[in-house]
Amino acid sequence: MFFLLGVYVVSFMLFMCLSLIIMVIMIFMDFQNYSRMLWFWQLLTPHLRYTLEINCRGRTQLISADGIFKRVVSTGGDGLLVLAQREYKVLTYRSLQPPCDFEDRGVTKLKGYFYRDNSLMIWDAIQNYVTGMISLYYPNDHDVVEDAELQAWVKDVAEEGFVNVPQFGLSSELKTKKELVTLVSVVIFISTAQHAATNNGQFDWCAWVPNTPCTMRSPAPEDKDAVTMELIMDTLPDISQSCVEMAITWHLGRAQPDAIPMGQYVEEYFTEPKAKKLIKNFQEDLKIIEKKIIEQNEGVELPYLYLCPSRIENSITI
């Protein structure tokens, strides 16, 4: 049991690494085909702020030869890469779309599943926002099909970005507005709500080290009767490792000093009245979702507030 709890920290980081990998692929594919896709750049840029930087920091400070994982996590940085490679090969486009993900995992009717309920509300708000924006530039499916630069972008993403993931499931061409809306919504959802759900609760769950030990110094016991307090303490991380785990999960999970909440756009990329109205509507939708989540958690012994829009950053910055 203790070993499985220890692996939880690794899997926690693993999903964030996958999210960042996806974002970086999107970025590199973007800038090759942007001359006529100004709207696309305007829409996604606020949600990709600091993504390249945090990827670089992750490689140099977390999973490097002398990084945090090498010091306190059982797998070390090399082991994390092995796990990430295995998971990446079975990653699917459907799993990045909340409605499909919950359906495929058979949890659509699970009671009290706040992550699902909150994710779906935010997903719907994002889709409404993206649909409105895209409709300003692509009135119908034909316009999407005929945009050569847009088609070149998605072809790069599908054939170059996910070349080693044959079962990923993203088509190399966009045939409808709905397909484009879904793809852009996935990018925004991962870089906002999905990251918040996996990142922001780290300290809450990991500060009590026996709950999610970063490493196990002895094999898991095979005989319950042989378990003693001395064995438990010799198995759990030592004081130094525990302190590092608490420090790093606090640092990664805390609100960043210059955080920009979801749906707030400090820089005005869109100046058209219709686009600005869509942004305002999106912000109002997020306020309604926030109120519903607060009400949902009233009287709950263990509240789930990680997906309150005011606590979600507009991009992956940590």
C-alpha positions in Angstrom: 0.0 0.0 0.0 2.8 2.4 1.0 4.5 1.7 -2.3 1.4 2.6 -4.3 1.0 5.8 -2.4 4.6 6.6 -3.2 4.1 6.1 -6.9 1.2 8.6 -6.7 3.6 11.5 -6.5 5.3 10.3 -9.7 2.1 9.8 -11.6 1.0 13.3 -10.4 4.0 14.9 -12.0 3.7 12.6 -15.0 0.4 14.0 -16.1 1.6 17.6 -15.8 4.6 16.7 -17.9 2.3 15.2 -20.6 0.2 18.4 -20.5 3.3 20.5 -21.0 4.5 18.3 -23.8 1.2 18.8 -25.6 1.3 22.6 -25.1 4.9 22.9 -26.5 4.0 20.9 -29.6 1.1 23.2 -30.2 3.3 26.3 -29.8 6.0 25.0 -32.3 3.4 24.1 -34.8 1.6 27.5 -34.4 4.4 29.9 -35.3 5.2 28.3 -38.6 1.8 29.1 -40.1 0.7 32.4 -38.5 0.7 35.0 -41.3 -3.1 34.7 -42.0 -4.0 33.2 -38.6 -3.8 36.3 -36.5 -7.0 35.4 -34.7 -5.6 32.1 -33.7 -2.5 33.7 -32.2 -4.7 36.2 -30.4 -6.9 33.5 -28.9 -4.2 31.1 -27.7 -1.3 33.3 -26.7 -2.7 34.2 -23.3 -3.2 30.5 -22.5 0.4 29.6 -23.5 2.2 32.2 -21.3 5.4 30.9 -19.7 4.8 27.4 -21.1 8.2 27.1 -22.8 9.9 28.5 -19.7 8.3 26.1 -17.3 9.2 23.2 -19.6 12.8 24.3 -19.5 12.7 24.6 -15.7 11.2 21.1 -15.4 14.0 19.6 -17.5 16.8 21.4 -15.7 15.4 21.4 -12.1 13.1 18.5 -11.7 14.2 15.6 -13.9 17.8 16.4 -14.6 20.7 14.3 -13.4 21.0 16.4 -10.2 17.3 17.5 -10.0 14.7 17.2 -7.3 13.5 13.7 -8.5 17.1 12.4 -8.3 17.3 13.5 -4.7 14.0 12.4 -3.2 11.8 10.3 -5.6 12.3 6.6 -6.0 12.3 6.7 -9.8 14.7 9.6 -10.2 14.5 11.7 -13.3 15.4 8.8 -15.6 12.6 6.6 -14.2 10.1 9.4 -14.7 11.0 9.6 -18.3 10.5 5.9 -18.7 7.0 6.2 -17.2 6.2 9.3 -19.3 7.3 7.5 -22.5 5.0 4.5 -21.7 2.1 6.8 -20.9 2.7 9.0 -24.0 2.4 6.0 -26.3 -1.1 5.2 -25.1 -2.3 8.8 -24.9 -5.4 9.5 -26.9 -7.1 12.7 -28.2 -10.4 11.5 -26.6 -8.8 11.4 -23.2 -8.1 15.1 -23.4 -11.8 15.9 -24.0 -13.6 15.8 -20.6 -17.0 14.4 -21.8 -15.2 11.6 -23.8 -12.8 10.9 -20.9 -15.5 10.5 -18.3 -17.6 8.3 -20.6 -14.7 6.1 -21.5 -13.7 5.7 -17.9 -17.3 4.8 -16.9 -17.7 7.6 -14.3 -20.5 9.6 -15.8 -23.0 8.6 -13.1 -20.6 8.5 -10.1 -22.1 10.5 -7.3 -20.2 13.3 -5.6 -17.5 13.4 -8.3 -16.8 17.2 -8.1 -13.8 17.0 -10.5 -16.1 15.7 -13.2 -19.0 18.1 -12.5 -16.7 21.2 -12.4 -14.7 20.1 -15.4 -17.8 19.7 -17.5 -19.1 23.2 -16.6 -15.8 24.8 -17.5 -15.5 22.7 -20.6 -18.9 23.9 -21.8 -18.0 27.5 -21.0 -14.7 27.2 -23.0 -16.5 25.6 -25.9 -19.1 28.3 -26.0 -16.4 31.0 -26.0 -14.3 29.3 -28.7 -17.3 28.5 -30.9 -18.2 32.2 -30.8 -14.7 33.4 -31.6 -14.2 30.9 -34.5 -17.6 31.8 -35.9 -16.4 35.3 -36.4 -13.7 34.2 -38.8 -15.2 30.9 -40.2 -18.9 31.3 -40.8 -19.2 27.7 -42.1 -17.3 24.4 -42.5 -16.2 25.2 -46.1 -14.2 28.2 -44.8 -12.3 25.9 -42.4 -11.5 23.4 -45.1 -10.3 26.1 -47.5 -7.9 27.7 -45.0 -4.6 26.4 -46.2 -2.6 27.7 -43.3 -5.0 26.3 -40.7 -4.8 22.9 -42.5 -1.0 23.1 -42.6 -1.0 23.8 -38.8 -3.1 20.8 -37.9 -1.2 18.6 -40.3 2.0 19.5 -38.5 0.5 18.8 -35.1 -0.9 15.4 -36.0 1.9 14.1 -38.2 5.0 15.7 -36.6 3.9 16.4 -33.0 2.3 13.0 -32.4 4.3 10.9 -34.9 5.3 8.4 -32.2 1.7 8.1 -30.9 -0.1 6.1 -33.7 -3.3 5.6 -31.7 -3.6 9.3 -30.6 -6.6 9.8 -32.9 -6.2 13.4 -34.1 -6.9 13.8 -37.8 -4.4 15.6 -39.9 -7.1 17.7 -41.5 -10.0 19.7 -40.2 -13.3 19.1 -42.0 -15.7 21.1 -39.8 -15.9 24.1 -37.5 -16.8 21.7 -34.7 -13.5 19.8 -35.1 -11.6 23.1 -34.9 -13.6 24.2 -31.9 -12.8 20.9 -30.1 -9.1 21.2 -30.8 -8.8 24.7 -29.6 -10.9 24.0 -26.6 -8.6 21.1 -25.7 -5.6 23.4 -25.7 -7.3 25.9 -23.5 -8.8 23.4 -21.1 -5.5 21.6 -20.6 -3.6 24.8 -20.0 -6.1 26.1 -17.5 -8.6 23.8 -15.7 -6.8 20.4 -16.2 -3.5 21.8 -14.9 -5.2 23.4 -11.9 -6.9 20.1 -11.1 -3.6 18.2 -11.0 -1.3 20.9 -9.7 -3.0 23.1 -7.2 -3.8 20.4 -4.6 -0.2 19.0 -4.3 0.6 20.5 -0.9 -2.8 19.7 0.5 -2.3 16.0 -0.2 1.5 15.6 0.1 2.3 17.8 3.1 1.4 14.8 5.3 4.2 12.7 3.8 2.9 9.2 4.8 -0.2 10.0 2.7 1.9 10.2 -0.5 5.5 9.4 0.3 7.9 10.4 -2.5 10.0 7.4 -2.0 10.1 4.1 -0.1 13.4 3.1 1.5 12.4 -0.6 2.1 10.3 -3.1 0.2 6.6 -3.2 1.1 6.0 -5.8 3.8 4.4 -9.1 2.8 3.3 -10.1 6.3 1.0 -7.8 8.2 1.9 -9.3 11.5 5.6 -8.4 10.9 4.8 -4.7 10.5 6.2 -2.6 13.4 6.5 1.1 13.9 10.2 0.8 13.5 9.7 -0.9 10.1 7.3 1.8 9.0 9.6 4.6 9.9 12.5 2.9 8.2 10.4 2.5 5.1 9.0 6.0 4.8 11.2 8.9 3.5 13.7 10.2 6.0 13.5 13.7 7.5 15.5 15.3 4.7 13.5 13.7 1.9 10.2 14.6 3.7 11.2 18.2 4.0 12.1 18.5 0.3 8.8 16.8 -0.7 6.9 19.3 1.4 8.9 22.3 0.1 8.6 21.3 -3.6 4.9 20.5 -3.4 4.3 23.8 -1.6 6.2 25.7 -4.3 4.6 24.0 -7.2 1.0 24.2 -5.8 1.0 27.7 -4.4 -0.6 30.6 -6.2 2.0 32.4 -8.3 2.8 36.0 -7.5 1.9 37.2 -11.0 -0.9 34.8 -11.6 -3.6 35.8 -14.1 -6.9 34.1 -13.3 -8.7 32.1 -16.0 -10.6 34.3 -18.5 -8.8 37.5 -17.5 -6.9 39.1 -20.4 -4.4 41.7 -19.2 -3.2 42.4 -22.7 -6.0 43.3 -25.2 -5.4 41.1 -28.2 -8.9 41.5 -29.6 -10.3 45.0 -30.3 -13.3 44.1 -32.4 -16.6 44.8 -30.5 -18.0 41.3 -31.2 -14.9 39.6 -30.0 -14.8 41.8 -26.8 -18.5 40.9 -26.2 -17.6 37.2 -26.4 -14.8 37.6 -23.9 -17.2 39.4 -21.5 -19.7 36.6 -21.8 -17.0 34.1 -21.1 -16.0 35.9 -18.0 -19.7 36.1 -16.9 -20.0 32.3 -17.4 -17.0 31.7 -15.3 -18.4 33.8 -12.5 -21.6 31.7 -12.6 -19.5 28.5 -12.4 -17.6 29.9 -9.4 -20.8 30.6 -7.6 -22.1 27.1 -8.3 -18.9 25.5 -7.1 -19.0 27.5 -3.9 -22.6 26.5 -3.2 -21.8 22.9 -4.1 -19.1 22.8 -1.4 -21.2 24.4 1.4 -21.2 22.1 4.4 -18.8 19.6 2.8 -16.3 18.3 5.2 -13.5 18.1 2.5 -14.3 20.9 0.0 -13.1 20.7 -3.6 -12.3 24.2 -4.7 -9.4 23.6 -7.1 -11.6 24.3 -10.2 -13.0 27.6 -9.0 -12.2 29.8 -12.0 -10.7 32.5 -9.7 -8.1 29.8 -8.6 -7.3 28.6 -12.1 -4.5 30.3 -13.9 -4.9 31.4 -17.5 -1.9 29.3 -18.5 0.6 26.8 -17.2 3.1 28.9 -15.3 4.4 26.3 -12.8 
